[in-house]
Amino acid sequence: MKKLFFAALAVFTFANINAQDEGGSATSEGTLLIEANTGNAMLGTTGVYFTSSDGESTYNIGFDGGYFIMDDLAIKAGLGYGGGSEDFVASVLSYRLGAKYYVNSQFPIGIDVTGASIEDADQNPLWLGLQGGYAWFVADNVAIEPGLRYNLSLNEDFTDEGVLQFNIGFTLFL
């Protein structure tokens, strides 16, 4: 885990040092994005989380990546992997596919489909996610993005309830 942390830190540092200002914004056509978000265990997620209660732990690590096909509009995909204590949670492989649009290059809104494959599960979650937030640029190519997300279940056999969540995303624009 320490190696993963230091590798991520090196990528952020390298990208920040080598960022070049070509007169465009971070959300200009042709820009790449790498994103890590907080997550929710129920959803099957490409986010990052760790929980522990009464000696039982669950975790997930995941990232989203995207490409701006035009100014302010990115197509995104993500993968995540999670699990937990042996008797508590099975292995979960999560995926996400969607789009994110930055209104005035500052207010991200997104739509995506998120699903998961849960080891030995009869049913797996599938969600339609809608989100909105604010991009606080702490550097020309790094943003912290708090936001609200609503997840509508697309698999009523798994659950017929929607989930509202508050997320904090960390986005690197390359």
TALIN-V953663 format. One line per field, one symbol per residue. ss: DSSP state (H for helix, E for strand, L for the rest). Layout:
BEGIN
ss=???
END
This chain:
BEGIN
ss=LHHHHHHHHHHHHHHHHLLLLLLLLLLLLLLEEEEEEELLHHHLLLLEEEEEELLEEEEEEEEEEEEEEELLEEEEEEEEEEEELLLLLLLEEEEEEEEEEEELLLEEEEEEEEEEEELLLLLLLEEEEEEEELLEEEELLEEEEEEEEEEEELLLLLLLLLEEEEEEEEEEEL
END
